[in-house]
């Protein structure tokens, strides 16, 4: 059996945890399995490198940031290879060049184009455990690229798809996917299984357990994911196309504090204005989420939308560059200190009144809603960041998620 395993940064944060992971790998290896392991940087190493870069040059280019950040994963795989060798398990560490992991050229947010699997397969045939750096790739200029925070999940799923692996296991510091973040909602309950679509929505909305692009790729290539704890051996959560249980009305509640609201005031009430605005943002790879357009009055209209707070400065600068030109708007307002709270569930498609029930829960605890966005299996609201924990607990309780 060919198994791809991914371990996050907390799983390899120190010597003790590295050997804990090494022993888990040893256990599966000795059962005769072929093992490919994807590792993240140790502990908070990526955050440390980012802070070091900011101290030296707050405006460092994304190319140089990628060059810097890829060093974290190379440390992890090399140390893990040494740990396995100490246990008598043959292993080899490979970085993105050695694999090779081909990506697009968008620094800090590249996408995987293809993976050359020859080197990995040769190492597996020689009964070595293959340790691959997560989160990174190589573009057509032979530069390192990174896949965005959480990108090691995507590396693991991409490898599982390319190698036609029997299983892809994602190990984290929690023992599965919960109905809400257990650090914020004490009554959150672990799910035994969840659909790709539900997991994709939760991941995109701040759940943090899996990188959203990894779920997207798993669904596309039919890779069955298992989210498990790296600390204990409890059964995790299986992410797959169809779940056996009857669809719950709501599967989970998620929050995303990395959010800011932008309001573009006084745009011309003419065809194509929205296209021009969002096309300018798209050219700078700025993703937009909740969008609200006002009814036109006196020949003008307003458009409000949310972006990741990380993209806020670049988004505002982009709009300002075109404010007097193609956009012809009066002003740009920005609101920080906001967050998205969302409910996700495949059961919403066949049940009415779900949104109203969520809004009632927020009303009961005095939380005001600023913006609303919906899909077939999701309802998202924008609220003040200060009320996130109160809102999540109220919604979680309203849908009886702790009692399922």
C-alpha positions as CSV (number, residue, x, y, z in Angstrom):
1,X,0.0,0.0,0.0
2,X,1.3,3.5,-0.9
3,X,0.5,6.0,1.8
4,X,1.1,9.8,1.7
5,X,1.3,11.4,5.2
6,X,1.5,15.1,6.0
7,X,2.6,16.4,9.3
8,X,2.1,20.0,10.3
9,X,4.6,22.3,12.1
10,X,3.5,21.5,15.6
11,X,4.0,17.8,14.9
12,X,7.7,18.4,14.3
13,X,8.3,21.4,16.6
14,X,11.1,19.8,18.6
15,X,13.3,16.7,19.0
16,X,10.7,14.8,21.0
17,X,7.9,15.4,18.5
18,X,10.2,14.6,15.5
19,X,10.9,11.2,17.0
20,X,7.2,10.7,17.8
21,X,6.5,11.2,14.1
22,X,9.4,9.1,13.1
23,X,8.1,6.2,15.2
24,X,4.7,6.5,13.6
25,X,6.3,6.3,10.1
26,X,8.4,3.4,11.3
27,X,5.3,1.5,12.3
28,X,3.7,1.8,8.9
29,X,6.9,1.1,7.1
30,X,7.5,-2.1,8.9
31,X,4.0,-3.3,7.8
32,X,5.4,-3.3,4.2
33,X,3.9,0.0,3.1
34,X,5.5,2.5,0.8
35,X,5.6,5.8,2.6
36,X,5.8,9.4,1.3
37,X,5.9,12.1,4.0
38,X,5.2,15.8,3.5
39,X,6.4,18.1,6.3
40,X,5.8,21.7,7.2
41,X,8.4,23.9,8.9
42,X,9.0,23.3,12.5
43,X,6.7,25.0,15.0
44,X,6.6,28.7,14.5
45,X,9.6,28.8,12.2
46,X,7.7,30.4,9.3
47,X,6.4,33.1,11.6
48,X,9.9,33.7,12.9
49,X,11.3,34.0,9.3
50,X,8.5,36.4,8.3
51,X,9.3,38.6,11.3
52,X,13.0,38.6,10.5
53,X,12.2,39.7,7.0
54,X,10.0,42.6,8.2
55,X,12.7,43.7,10.6
56,X,15.2,44.0,7.7
57,X,12.9,45.2,4.9
58,X,9.1,45.6,5.4
59,X,8.7,45.9,1.7
60,X,10.6,42.8,0.7
61,X,9.7,41.3,-2.7
62,X,7.5,38.2,-2.8
63,X,10.2,36.4,-4.7
64,X,12.8,36.9,-1.9
65,X,10.2,36.0,0.7
66,X,9.6,32.7,-1.1
67,X,13.3,32.1,-1.2
68,X,13.5,32.7,2.5
69,X,10.4,30.8,3.6
70,X,11.2,27.6,1.7
71,X,14.2,27.0,4.1
72,X,11.9,26.1,6.9
73,X,10.6,22.9,5.3
74,X,14.1,21.9,4.2
75,X,15.2,21.9,7.8
76,X,12.2,19.7,8.8
77,X,12.8,17.0,6.1
78,X,16.5,16.8,6.7
79,X,16.1,16.3,10.5
80,X,13.3,13.8,10.0
81,X,15.6,11.8,7.6
82,X,18.2,11.8,10.4
83,X,15.7,10.7,13.0
84,X,14.5,7.8,10.8
85,X,18.1,6.8,10.1
86,X,18.7,6.7,13.8
87,X,15.8,4.2,14.1
88,X,17.3,2.1,11.3
89,X,14.7,3.2,8.7
90,X,16.2,4.2,5.3
91,X,15.0,7.6,4.2
92,X,15.8,10.4,1.8
93,X,14.8,14.1,2.0
94,X,13.8,15.9,-1.2
95,X,13.1,19.6,-1.8
96,X,10.9,21.0,-4.6
97,X,13.8,21.1,-7.1
98,X,14.7,17.5,-6.5
99,X,11.2,16.1,-6.9
100,X,10.5,18.3,-9.2
101,X,7.3,20.2,-8.2
102,X,6.4,22.5,-11.1
103,X,4.2,25.5,-10.2
104,X,2.9,28.7,-11.7
105,X,5.0,31.9,-11.2
106,X,2.8,33.7,-8.7
107,X,5.2,34.2,-5.8
108,X,3.6,33.5,-2.3
109,X,0.5,32.0,-3.8
110,X,1.6,29.6,-6.6
111,X,-0.4,26.7,-7.9
112,X,0.9,23.2,-8.7
113,X,1.0,22.5,-12.5
114,X,2.6,19.0,-12.5
115,X,4.9,16.8,-10.4
116,X,7.7,14.6,-11.8
117,X,7.3,11.4,-9.9
118,X,10.3,9.4,-11.3
119,X,12.7,10.3,-8.5
120,X,10.1,9.5,-5.8
121,X,9.2,6.1,-7.4
122,X,12.9,5.1,-7.7
123,X,13.4,5.9,-4.0
124,X,10.3,3.9,-3.1
125,X,11.5,0.9,-5.1
126,X,14.7,1.0,-3.1
127,X,12.5,0.8,0.1
128,X,13.3,4.2,1.3
129,X,10.8,6.5,3.1
130,X,10.6,9.7,0.9
131,X,10.4,13.0,2.8
132,X,9.2,15.9,0.7
133,X,9.2,19.6,1.6
134,X,5.7,20.9,1.7
135,X,4.4,24.3,0.8
136,X,6.8,24.9,-2.1
137,X,7.5,24.4,-5.8
138,X,9.6,25.6,-8.6
139,X,8.5,27.9,-11.5
140,X,9.6,28.2,-15.1
141,X,12.4,30.6,-14.1
142,X,13.8,27.9,-11.7
143,X,12.8,30.1,-8.7
144,X,11.3,28.8,-5.6
145,X,7.6,29.5,-5.1
146,X,5.3,28.9,-2.1
147,X,1.7,27.8,-2.2
148,X,0.3,30.1,0.5
149,X,-0.1,29.4,4.2
150,X,-1.3,25.9,4.8
151,X,0.1,24.8,1.4
152,X,1.7,21.7,2.7
153,X,-1.8,20.1,2.7
154,X,-2.0,20.8,-1.0
155,X,1.5,19.4,-1.6
156,X,0.4,16.1,0.1
157,X,-2.8,15.8,-1.9
158,X,-1.1,16.6,-5.1
159,X,1.5,13.9,-4.5
160,X,-1.2,11.4,-3.5
161,X,-3.0,12.2,-6.8
162,X,0.2,12.0,-8.9
163,X,1.4,8.8,-7.3
164,X,-2.1,7.2,-7.2
165,X,-1.7,6.6,-3.5
166,X,-4.1,4.4,-1.6
167,X,-4.5,6.9,1.2
168,X,-3.6,10.5,2.1
169,X,-3.4,11.2,5.8
170,X,-3.2,14.7,7.2
171,X,-1.9,14.9,10.7
172,X,-2.6,17.9,12.8
173,X,-2.7,19.0,16.5
174,X,-6.4,18.1,16.7
175,X,-7.8,14.7,16.2
176,X,-10.2,15.4,13.3
177,X,-12.6,17.9,11.9
178,X,-14.9,19.5,14.5
179,X,-18.3,21.2,14.3
180,X,-16.5,24.4,15.4
181,X,-13.1,25.4,16.6
182,X,-12.9,23.6,20.0
183,X,-10.7,26.4,21.4
184,X,-13.6,28.8,20.9
185,X,-16.6,26.5,21.3
186,X,-16.1,24.1,24.2
187,X,-19.0,21.9,23.2
188,X,-17.7,21.3,19.6
189,X,-17.9,17.7,18.5
190,X,-15.6,15.7,16.2
191,X,-17.2,14.5,13.0
192,X,-16.5,11.0,11.8
193,X,-16.9,11.9,8.1
194,X,-17.7,15.0,6.0
195,X,-18.2,15.6,2.3
196,X,-15.6,17.3,0.1
197,X,-18.0,20.2,-0.6
198,X,-18.7,20.8,3.1
199,X,-15.0,20.6,4.0
200,X,-14.1,22.9,1.1
201,X,-16.5,25.5,2.4
202,X,-15.3,25.2,6.0
203,X,-11.7,25.4,4.9
204,X,-12.3,28.5,2.8
205,X,-14.2,30.2,5.6
206,X,-11.5,29.9,8.3
207,X,-11.8,26.4,9.8
208,X,-8.0,26.1,9.5
209,X,-7.9,22.3,9.7
210,X,-7.2,21.8,6.0
211,X,-6.0,24.2,3.2
212,X,-9.0,24.9,1.0
213,X,-7.0,24.1,-2.2
214,X,-6.0,20.7,-0.9
215,X,-9.7,19.8,-0.5
216,X,-10.5,21.2,-4.0
217,X,-7.7,19.0,-5.4
218,X,-8.8,15.9,-3.4
219,X,-12.3,16.3,-4.8
220,X,-11.1,16.7,-8.3
221,X,-8.9,13.6,-8.3
222,X,-10.9,11.5,-5.9
223,X,-8.2,11.4,-3.2
224,X,-9.8,10.2,0.1
225,X,-8.4,12.3,3.0
226,X,-8.2,11.3,6.6
227,X,-7.6,14.1,9.2
228,X,-5.9,12.6,12.2
229,X,-4.0,13.7,15.4
230,X,-0.2,13.5,15.4
231,X,-0.3,13.2,19.2
232,X,-2.6,10.2,19.7
233,X,-3.9,7.3,17.6
234,X,-7.7,8.0,17.7
235,X,-9.7,7.6,14.6
236,X,-9.9,10.9,12.7
237,X,-12.3,12.4,10.2
238,X,-12.7,11.0,6.7
239,X,-13.3,13.5,3.9
240,X,-14.9,11.9,0.9
241,X,-17.5,12.4,-1.8
242,X,-20.5,10.8,-0.1
243,X,-21.1,10.3,3.6
244,X,-23.2,7.4,4.9
245,X,-25.1,9.2,7.5
246,X,-28.2,11.2,6.7
247,X,-27.3,14.7,5.9
248,X,-27.2,16.9,9.0
249,X,-28.9,20.3,8.6
250,X,-25.6,22.1,9.5
251,X,-22.2,20.3,9.7
252,X,-20.1,23.1,11.2
253,X,-19.6,26.7,12.2
254,X,-16.4,28.5,11.1
255,X,-14.9,32.0,11.7
256,X,-12.4,34.0,9.8
257,X,-10.8,37.0,11.5
258,X,-8.4,37.7,8.6
259,X,-11.0,39.9,7.0
260,X,-11.5,43.6,6.1
261,X,-14.4,45.4,4.4
262,X,-13.9,47.9,1.6
263,X,-16.6,50.3,0.4
264,X,-16.2,52.0,-3.0
265,X,-18.5,55.0,-2.8
266,X,-20.0,57.0,-5.6
267,X,-19.3,54.8,-8.6
268,X,-21.1,55.7,-11.9
269,X,-24.3,53.7,-12.2
270,X,-23.3,52.4,-15.6
271,X,-22.8,48.9,-17.2
272,X,-19.3,47.5,-16.7
273,X,-18.4,49.4,-13.6
274,X,-18.4,46.3,-11.4
275,X,-16.3,44.5,-14.0
276,X,-13.7,47.2,-14.1
277,X,-13.4,47.3,-10.3
278,X,-13.0,43.6,-9.7
279,X,-10.9,43.1,-12.8
280,X,-8.3,45.5,-11.4
281,X,-8.2,43.5,-8.2
282,X,-8.1,40.2,-10.0
283,X,-5.0,41.3,-11.9
284,X,-3.2,41.7,-8.6
285,X,-4.4,38.2,-7.4
286,X,-6.7,39.7,-4.8
287,X,-9.6,37.4,-3.9
288,X,-12.9,39.1,-3.1
289,X,-15.6,37.4,-1.0
290,X,-18.9,39.0,0.2
291,X,-20.1,41.6,-2.3
292,X,-22.9,44.1,-1.7
293,X,-24.1,46.6,-4.3
294,X,-26.4,49.4,-3.4
295,X,-29.4,50.6,-5.5
296,X,-28.3,53.3,-7.8
297,X,-29.4,56.9,-6.9
298,X,-28.6,60.2,-8.6
299,X,-26.5,58.4,-11.2
300,X,-24.2,56.7,-8.7
301,X,-24.0,53.5,-6.7
302,X,-21.8,52.0,-3.9
303,X,-20.1,48.6,-3.9
304,X,-18.9,47.0,-0.6
305,X,-16.9,43.8,-0.4
306,X,-14.6,41.9,1.8
307,X,-10.9,40.9,1.3
308,X,-8.3,39.2,3.4
309,X,-6.8,41.7,5.8
310,X,-3.4,40.6,4.4
311,X,-4.5,41.9,1.0
312,X,-6.1,45.1,2.3
313,X,-3.3,47.6,1.6
314,X,-2.7,46.3,-1.9
315,X,-6.4,46.3,-2.7
316,X,-6.9,49.9,-1.5
317,X,-3.8,51.1,-3.4
318,X,-5.0,49.4,-6.6
319,X,-8.4,51.1,-6.4
320,X,-6.9,54.5,-5.6
321,X,-4.7,54.2,-8.7
322,X,-7.8,54.0,-10.8
323,X,-10.1,56.2,-8.7
324,X,-9.9,59.2,-11.0
325,X,-9.5,57.2,-14.1
326,X,-11.5,54.1,-15.2
327,X,-13.5,53.8,-11.9
328,X,-14.4,57.5,-11.3
329,X,-15.5,57.0,-7.7
330,X,-15.9,59.6,-5.0
331,X,-14.0,57.8,-2.2
332,X,-12.8,54.5,-0.7
333,X,-13.8,53.6,2.9
334,X,-12.1,50.8,4.8
335,X,-13.3,48.9,7.9
336,X,-11.0,46.7,9.9
337,X,-11.9,44.8,13.1
338,X,-14.5,42.7,11.3
339,X,-14.8,38.9,10.9
340,X,-16.9,36.3,9.0
341,X,-18.9,33.7,10.8
342,X,-20.4,31.0,8.6
343,X,-22.5,27.9,8.9
344,X,-22.0,25.0,6.4
345,X,-24.1,22.0,5.7
346,X,-25.3,19.9,2.8
347,X,-28.6,19.5,4.5
348,X,-29.4,23.2,3.8
349,X,-30.3,22.4,0.2
350,X,-33.4,20.5,1.2
351,X,-34.5,22.6,4.3
352,X,-35.9,26.1,4.5
353,X,-35.5,28.7,7.2
354,X,-31.8,27.9,7.9
355,X,-30.6,31.5,7.4
356,X,-33.4,32.8,9.6
357,X,-32.5,30.4,12.4
358,X,-28.9,31.6,12.2
359,X,-29.9,35.3,12.3
360,X,-32.2,34.6,15.3
361,X,-29.3,33.1,17.2
362,X,-27.2,36.2,16.5
363,X,-30.2,38.5,17.5
364,X,-30.6,36.6,20.8
365,X,-27.0,37.5,21.8
366,X,-27.1,41.0,20.5
367,X,-24.8,40.6,17.5
368,X,-25.3,43.0,14.6
369,X,-24.9,41.7,11.0
370,X,-23.1,44.0,8.6
371,X,-23.2,41.9,5.4
372,X,-24.6,38.5,4.3
373,X,-23.6,36.0,1.6
374,X,-25.1,32.6,0.8
375,X,-24.7,29.6,-1.3
376,X,-26.5,26.2,-1.5
377,X,-24.6,24.9,1.5
378,X,-23.4,28.0,3.3
379,X,-24.6,31.2,5.0
380,X,-21.9,33.7,5.9
381,X,-22.3,36.9,7.9
382,X,-19.9,39.8,8.5
383,X,-19.9,41.0,12.1
384,X,-17.6,42.9,14.5
385,X,-14.5,40.8,15.4
386,X,-15.1,41.4,19.1
387,X,-18.3,39.3,18.9
388,X,-16.9,36.3,17.1
389,X,-16.7,33.8,20.0
390,X,-20.1,34.8,21.3
391,X,-21.6,34.5,17.9
392,X,-20.1,31.1,17.2
393,X,-21.3,29.6,20.5
394,X,-24.8,31.0,20.0
395,X,-25.1,29.6,16.4
396,X,-23.5,26.2,17.5
397,X,-26.1,25.9,20.3
398,X,-29.0,27.0,18.1
399,X,-28.4,24.2,15.6
400,X,-27.8,21.7,18.5
401,X,-24.4,20.7,16.9
402,X,-23.0,19.4,20.2
403,X,-25.9,16.9,20.5
404,X,-25.8,15.2,17.1
